[in-house]
Each structure stands twice: as structure tokens, then as C-alpha cells.
């Protein structure tokens, strides 16, 4: 029987650039890290893995919309910081009936929605 979701993994080609993006620019809370994978969001919930794509099946998953939404505080200043740092946006910050949202791209083109 399946009990819960352990993690979701996003694949990247350039692990060094991914480290800068996820750890320094997005400032995601790190659980653990090795030479080829980082895991974020400590605790008992689902974690986000960022892994170097090392086989053909993983390579085909790099650079797409992940379907992952990250809830953030103070989205407007965060988006300004990300823009100033050269982070690419698939969709700029906008105000919607359900809140504020933007879609960012990591250095390999993987897209994440940011919402407040």
C-alpha cells in the first residue's frame, strides 16, 4: 500500500548552475546534497530533488514546465531580485483573482510557478 509521496525530482544538465539557482537565488531550504543531487524542504513532507540528468530518459525531461508551484512570501521583491540576478521568467509577475503569480526558469529551462 502506498503511504505518501516521498519526493519529486527535477532533472538538470548543469548541476553547478542549478546549485546557484536553487540554493542562492531561490533560497530553498536544503535537506542534503551530493555531487549529483540536491534535496530541498526538510521535514516529514514531500521533498524536491534536483538531480543531474545522467541517462537518456532523464535528459528528455530537462527544460520543461514541471507543474510544480512554490508558495512564497513577498513575491514582488523576490521577483525583482530574481530579475536583477538575470533569472529568466516564462511568465512575468501578475496579479490574478487567486493571488500573485510568476513563472521562473532554472538555468536549464525547467519552469516553476511562484505564488503568494
C-alpha positions as CSV (number, residue, x, y, z in Angstrom):
1,X,0.0,0.0,0.0
2,X,1.3,3.5,-0.9
3,X,1.5,5.7,2.2
4,X,2.7,9.1,1.0
5,X,4.7,10.9,-1.7
6,X,8.4,11.0,-0.8
7,X,9.8,13.3,-3.4
8,X,9.5,14.9,-6.8
9,X,12.7,15.1,-8.9
10,X,13.6,17.7,-11.5
11,X,16.5,16.9,-13.8
12,X,19.2,19.3,-14.9
13,X,22.2,19.2,-17.3
14,X,24.3,21.8,-15.5
15,X,24.5,20.9,-11.8
16,X,26.7,23.8,-10.8
17,X,24.4,26.4,-12.3
18,X,21.4,24.6,-10.7
19,X,23.1,24.8,-7.3
20,X,23.4,28.6,-7.6
21,X,19.8,28.9,-8.8
22,X,18.1,26.7,-6.2
23,X,20.3,27.4,-3.2
24,X,21.3,31.1,-3.7
25,X,18.7,32.7,-5.9
26,X,15.5,30.9,-4.8
27,X,17.0,30.2,-1.3
28,X,15.2,26.8,-1.0
29,X,15.8,25.1,2.4
30,X,18.4,22.4,1.8
31,X,18.0,18.9,3.3
32,X,21.0,17.2,1.8
33,X,23.4,17.4,-1.2
34,X,25.8,15.2,-3.0
35,X,27.8,15.5,-6.2
36,X,24.7,14.9,-8.4
37,X,21.6,15.6,-6.4
38,X,20.2,18.2,-4.0
39,X,17.1,17.7,-1.9
40,X,15.0,20.6,-0.5
41,X,12.3,21.1,2.1
42,X,13.1,19.3,5.3
43,X,10.5,17.7,7.5
44,X,8.1,14.9,7.1
45,X,6.5,16.2,3.9
46,X,7.4,15.7,0.2
47,X,10.8,16.9,-0.8
48,X,12.0,18.4,-4.0
49,X,15.0,16.7,-5.6
50,X,17.2,18.4,-8.2
51,X,19.3,15.8,-10.0
52,X,21.9,15.8,-12.7
53,X,20.4,14.0,-15.7
54,X,22.8,11.1,-16.3
55,X,20.8,8.9,-18.6
56,X,18.8,9.3,-21.8
57,X,15.4,9.0,-20.2
58,X,16.3,11.8,-17.7
59,X,17.8,14.0,-20.4
60,X,14.4,14.2,-22.2
61,X,12.8,15.6,-19.0
62,X,15.2,18.6,-18.8
63,X,13.8,22.0,-19.8
64,X,10.1,21.8,-19.4
65,X,7.3,23.1,-17.3
66,X,7.5,21.0,-14.1
67,X,3.9,21.6,-12.9
68,X,5.4,22.5,-9.5
69,X,4.1,25.5,-7.7
70,X,6.2,27.1,-4.9
71,X,4.4,29.2,-2.3
72,X,6.4,32.3,-1.4
73,X,6.2,35.3,0.9
74,X,6.8,38.8,-0.5
75,X,6.7,37.7,-4.1
76,X,7.2,41.2,-5.6
77,X,10.6,41.9,-4.0
78,X,11.6,38.3,-4.7
79,X,10.8,38.7,-8.4
80,X,12.7,42.0,-8.6
81,X,15.8,40.2,-7.0
82,X,15.5,37.3,-9.4
83,X,15.2,39.7,-12.4
84,X,18.2,41.7,-11.3
85,X,20.2,38.4,-11.0
86,X,19.3,37.5,-14.6
87,X,16.8,34.8,-13.8
88,X,14.5,34.1,-16.9
89,X,10.8,34.4,-16.5
90,X,8.4,32.3,-18.6
91,X,5.6,34.4,-17.2
92,X,6.1,37.8,-15.5
93,X,4.6,38.6,-12.2
94,X,0.9,39.2,-12.4
95,X,-2.0,39.8,-10.1
96,X,-4.8,37.2,-10.5
97,X,-8.1,36.7,-8.8
98,X,-6.4,33.9,-6.7
99,X,-3.3,35.9,-5.8
100,X,0.0,37.0,-7.3
101,X,1.9,34.6,-9.6
102,X,5.1,34.4,-11.8
103,X,6.8,31.5,-13.6
104,X,10.6,31.3,-13.4
105,X,13.0,29.1,-15.4
106,X,16.1,27.5,-13.9
107,X,19.3,27.7,-16.0
108,X,18.2,24.5,-17.9
109,X,14.7,25.9,-18.7
110,X,12.7,23.9,-16.0
111,X,9.8,26.1,-15.1
112,X,8.3,26.7,-11.6
113,X,5.3,28.8,-10.7
114,X,5.8,31.1,-7.7
115,X,2.6,32.2,-5.9
116,X,1.7,34.4,-3.0
